[in-house]
Amino acid sequence: MTAEYQRHGTVALITLNNPPVNGMGLVTRTALVDGINKALNDDAVTAIVIIGAGKAFSGGADIKEFNSPKALAEPSLHTVILTVESASKPVIAAIHTICMGGGLELSLACHYRVATPTAQIALPEVKLGLLPGAGGTQRLPRAVGLELAVKMIVTGNPIAAEKLSATALFDAIIHHTTEDEWLKHVLAFANKVTALRPLPKIRNMKVDYPDYKAFLQSARLSVKASSEHFPAPLKCIDAIEAAITKEFEEGLQYERDLFMALLETTTSKAMRHAFFGERAASKIAGLSAATPQRHIASVAVIGAGTMGGGIAMNFANAGIAVTIVETSTAALEKGLSIIRKNYENTLKKGKLTQDQCDQRIALISGALEFAAISQADLVIEAVFEELAVKKAVFKSLDAVMKPGAILASNTSTLNLDEIAAAINRPRDVIGMHFFSPANVMQLLEVVRGKKTADDVLATIMALAKKIRKTAVVAGVCDGFIGNRMIEQLIRQAGFLLDEGCLPQQVDKAMEQFGWAMGPFRMSDLAGNDIGWTIRKRRAIKAPDMTYSKTADLLCEMGRFGQKTGAGWYDYKTGDRTAYPAAVVDNLIVKHSANIGIVRRPVDDLEIVERLVFALINEAAQILDEGIAQKASDVDIVYLTGYGFPLFRGGPLFYADTTGLSNVAAAIEKYARGLHGEAWKVAPLLLRLAAQNKTFN
Ligand code: NAI
């Protein structure tokens, strides 16, 4: 049973019990309807309480049933809601901790609602490109008023119950200390309302807001800019308006129609793909919940440079002590002072309290000797990107670290297996590839070496969750998933400069496609010298790989990007706006002439296709080689680490929606053009296209 039935005197208590958050799955819905009917048929019962077991009242739809026929099977959420609302005895929702989505829609149909002050109340459907489809847009405005309802439904963000205590949503906010006390108060409330008639119903209320048209107009304006790609917020407002302008039943039907239309949009499909992809990323073939994990109570970071400091902050933020090791007092002090400054800035912005700020800073200490960290459970190396340097560091770590410690590298391109082979405990070695700024970026590529032990991988995946990262597993190769793919995109961007584009045209086309930032603006932000160093190394390893030399010429001029005030664009002090630079445009045009290319106009479609299809083609190769475990992992890497547009669901989801045979045909076309040597259709892409299949 996932909804348990009990009698407490004359009150029937139905406890939702479907861990982890009492999702309203088919079995739960059935048990709930059975429970209500049982209570209605029992003459001794005078009131019915619906309460949640464990961590939640209800988190809403059961995500295990999403996209399955079970989601709509009877009794549907609509049927449950009608059963509750039309019950002849009072039904009370007793809400603690989490009450979201369908869980809130259920409670809105109850005759009374009581809540704990900190219970999180939300209708988050908009975050999946949808709107609440079980009466939420019709009942919530009646209960909390127009303004709050718009805020809650359009943002999807939770509000603490006590902040809604002045509204008609809650009949009582109950402060309690123990579970027994909570139940006692709830039962007392139920007994108090037993005899009251008529039963109050939110559907009978009216939304009172005389100038609702002007308010909704301004609400629409505030979401209009993004509505081309994200239609749900506007539809939410349309549905809420119906709560004012239409009869209740008519409003419900209107909400239902809008919901069904949104369900079919690519945006919602992409957002749902991202939602499930993130959850799927933590599932790793061969590992299970039973895989043992090592205990991580203390962490060390080697190197207090750009990455080391940010990496350390992640652990301090999660309450884990970190020691940073550097080679000199000056480097250490510099790194620690940047960390302090970062925290102080967050404090100034009001995002941390003074206590939190002090506690976090106190959790980070420095050392100049490896001996100082010998007892750490995990050490993450973030020194210069040079194999010899990293090998030497790992040898020193091997000599001092206690047995069972995990030795991680933040390398972005080097061969982890070679690093592991340099020491006596390769099973304890793993890659933790953070992205810059490491304390901000959500993505963590976890690199599984040939010899990485299962318990090491399981430990790092669990730890990633603790430090609030989205972890995706990658195999060992140059660049892992994300950087190996981006290299092909950047390569195409460079060729386009040689053939006829300027950086601003390429960036604009990609930004119109939906990227947060075009590749040249992105490169200016990250530092053009990073790619330069990698290309110099590649020139020895893969001398045949062609690429546009414009980026090297730019670096030879010292134009490393924002940090030097000039890169592909010009920058003014204290201003991150990218201004087109005539000197760069001249450099590009001159370079085309030097290599004998007659420049031609290139349209935006070609720009987008060449850059995005290059990503897709490399991703197909990465999948085929087993570097990525599944297509959705690639999508999550791009959505969380590279600014790929969410409404397109990631590169491989986008390929699926474009049609794989279309992608393959376009690549074949480009392979016949100038710089065609950079294209070779990935065999997996061809195989899937031939079978009319998709990546996801
Ligand atoms: P960085 O040059 O800013 O910092 C490296 C630090 O390591 C320096 O402070 C240096 O003094 C210290 N160091 C060098 N040898 C050491 C040793 N033997 N013991 C202790 N400290 C030592 O470099 P950055 O950018 O922080 O990169 C570090 C690693 O992170 C590299 O492997 C890089 O590929 C990787 N990475 C860098 C990203 C970036 O955007 N900068 C992104 C993702 C990974």
Residues whose N, C-alpha, C, O or C-beta is under 5 A from the ligand:
A	BS01	NAI	I302 G303 A304 G305 T306 M307 G308 V325 E326 T327 A331 A382 V383 F384 E385 V393 N410 T411 S412 F434 F435 S436
